[in-house]
């Protein structure tokens, strides 16, 4: 089970380039359940996701399975995706190290800086070990509005806008 929250970014950390990052391209074959293909560097992945609604939580809960693809299989599936693509640079920020606060221990902020049609959009997601940690999370100052529940910020929706 994937448990996460998603936020707009108020302001990027000044030293964002120092953090580990990669280029991502993704497209969607289906959105219910979600069938996504993704290229991350030299890796190609097919992901099956299905949202699970849990009462009393603002976090996103997904059942998720990932399968490795060859580059050739990725290209074949990409040709079948008629709903557009999303391109972004993803930065991985260890929040405990960045903030110097053990309250963020084990939490990584995945900052997505979008390219192309969505140039200028910056989102940050944090995955949590459990619902209680997600519900009690206090975002750092550089995080903006919590858009976990807003379907307009789902990557599948953004891809359909391409």
HUZI-V54397 format. One record per residue. N is the residue number from 1. PHI is phi in radians with two decimals (NA if undefined). PSI is psi in whole degrees, 0 to 359 (NA if undefined). Layout:
n:N phi:PHI psi:PSI
n:N phi:PHI psi:PSI
This chain:
n:1 phi:NA psi:130
n:2 phi:-1.70 psi:127
n:3 phi:-2.14 psi:119
n:4 phi:-2.56 psi:164
n:5 phi:-2.25 psi:148
n:6 phi:-2.20 psi:139
n:7 phi:-2.35 psi:151
n:8 phi:-1.23 psi:160
n:9 phi:-1.85 psi:124
n:10 phi:-1.24 psi:313
n:11 phi:-2.72 psi:132
n:12 phi:-1.19 psi:144
n:13 phi:-0.99 psi:141
n:14 phi:-0.98 psi:325
n:15 phi:-1.81 psi:36
n:16 phi:-0.96 psi:324
n:17 phi:-1.16 psi:343
n:18 phi:-1.29 psi:342
n:19 phi:-1.49 psi:152
n:20 phi:-0.96 psi:137
n:21 phi:-2.66 psi:164
n:22 phi:-2.65 psi:159
n:23 phi:-1.58 psi:139
n:24 phi:-2.24 psi:136
n:25 phi:-2.17 psi:134
n:26 phi:-2.54 psi:154
n:27 phi:-2.55 psi:168
n:28 phi:-2.19 psi:133
n:29 phi:-1.58 psi:332
n:30 phi:-2.80 psi:152
n:31 phi:-2.02 psi:356
n:32 phi:-2.60 psi:92
n:33 phi:-1.23 psi:166
n:34 phi:-1.33 psi:126
n:35 phi:-2.07 psi:109
n:36 phi:-2.08 psi:142
n:37 phi:-1.97 psi:144
n:38 phi:-2.51 psi:137
n:39 phi:-1.92 psi:123
n:40 phi:-2.17 psi:100
n:41 phi:1.10 psi:240
n:42 phi:-1.69 psi:9
n:43 phi:-1.81 psi:143
n:44 phi:-2.23 psi:130
n:45 phi:-2.39 psi:137
n:46 phi:-1.80 psi:127
n:47 phi:-2.10 psi:135
n:48 phi:-1.97 psi:122
n:49 phi:-2.24 psi:142
n:50 phi:-2.42 psi:124
n:51 phi:-1.26 psi:139
n:52 phi:-2.08 psi:125
n:53 phi:-1.55 psi:124
n:54 phi:-2.06 psi:123
n:55 phi:-1.17 psi:145
n:56 phi:1.45 psi:13
n:57 phi:-2.37 psi:138
n:58 phi:-1.64 psi:358
n:59 phi:-1.35 psi:157
n:60 phi:-1.53 psi:130
n:61 phi:-2.06 psi:123
n:62 phi:-2.27 psi:139
n:63 phi:-1.45 psi:132
n:64 phi:-2.46 psi:135
n:65 phi:-2.30 psi:139
n:66 phi:-2.13 psi:144
n:67 phi:-2.33 psi:135
n:68 phi:-1.24 psi:145
n:69 phi:-2.16 psi:157
n:70 phi:-1.46 psi:164
n:71 phi:-1.06 psi:321
n:72 phi:-1.13 psi:315
n:73 phi:-1.12 psi:320
n:74 phi:-1.03 psi:313
n:75 phi:-1.10 psi:321
n:76 phi:-1.11 psi:315
n:77 phi:-1.20 psi:324
n:78 phi:-1.04 psi:324
n:79 phi:-1.14 psi:337
n:80 phi:-1.58 psi:352
n:81 phi:-1.51 psi:108
n:82 phi:-1.80 psi:10
n:83 phi:-1.83 psi:17
n:84 phi:1.62 psi:179
n:85 phi:-2.32 psi:163
n:86 phi:-2.16 psi:132
n:87 phi:-2.11 psi:137
n:88 phi:-2.79 psi:160
n:89 phi:-1.83 psi:129
n:90 phi:-1.89 psi:128
n:91 phi:-1.91 psi:140
n:92 phi:-1.93 psi:116
n:93 phi:-2.10 psi:117
n:94 phi:-1.25 psi:111
n:95 phi:-1.17 psi:325
n:96 phi:-1.11 psi:317
n:97 phi:-1.18 psi:314
n:98 phi:-1.09 psi:315
n:99 phi:-1.52 psi:346
n:100 phi:1.10 psi:37
n:101 phi:-2.42 psi:122
n:102 phi:-1.21 psi:348
n:103 phi:-1.09 psi:339
n:104 phi:-1.75 psi:12
n:105 phi:-0.91 psi:128
n:106 phi:1.43 psi:1
n:107 phi:-1.78 psi:133
n:108 phi:-2.07 psi:129
n:109 phi:-1.54 psi:124
n:110 phi:-1.78 psi:105
n:111 phi:-1.65 psi:120
n:112 phi:-1.85 psi:117
n:113 phi:-1.80 psi:111
n:114 phi:-1.42 psi:153
n:115 phi:-2.10 psi:173
n:116 phi:1.20 psi:224
n:117 phi:-0.98 psi:330
n:118 phi:-1.75 psi:20
n:119 phi:-0.93 psi:131
n:120 phi:1.79 psi:340
n:121 phi:-1.39 psi:130
n:122 phi:-2.32 psi:123
n:123 phi:-2.12 psi:155
n:124 phi:-2.31 psi:134
n:125 phi:-2.08 psi:146
n:126 phi:-2.24 psi:129
n:127 phi:-1.67 psi:143
n:128 phi:-2.12 psi:153
n:129 phi:-1.29 psi:338
n:130 phi:-2.80 psi:168
n:131 phi:-1.13 psi:321
n:132 phi:-1.05 psi:316
n:133 phi:-1.11 psi:320
n:134 phi:-1.11 psi:316
n:135 phi:-1.18 psi:329
n:136 phi:-1.60 psi:359
n:137 phi:-1.13 psi:130
n:138 phi:-1.90 psi:111
n:139 phi:-1.21 psi:147
n:140 phi:-1.07 psi:162
n:141 phi:-1.00 psi:328
n:142 phi:-1.35 psi:349
n:143 phi:-1.30 psi:149
n:144 phi:-1.87 psi:217
n:145 phi:-1.07 psi:140
n:146 phi:-1.33 psi:117
n:147 phi:-2.02 psi:24
n:148 phi:-0.97 psi:323
n:149 phi:-1.59 psi:354
n:150 phi:-1.55 psi:112
n:151 phi:-1.12 psi:341
n:152 phi:-1.18 psi:345
n:153 phi:-1.85 psi:9
n:154 phi:-1.31 psi:140
n:155 phi:-1.05 psi:327
n:156 phi:-1.14 psi:323
n:157 phi:-1.18 psi:315
n:158 phi:-1.05 psi:321
n:159 phi:-1.10 psi:323
n:160 phi:-1.20 psi:343
n:161 phi:-1.54 psi:355
n:162 phi:-1.30 psi:NA
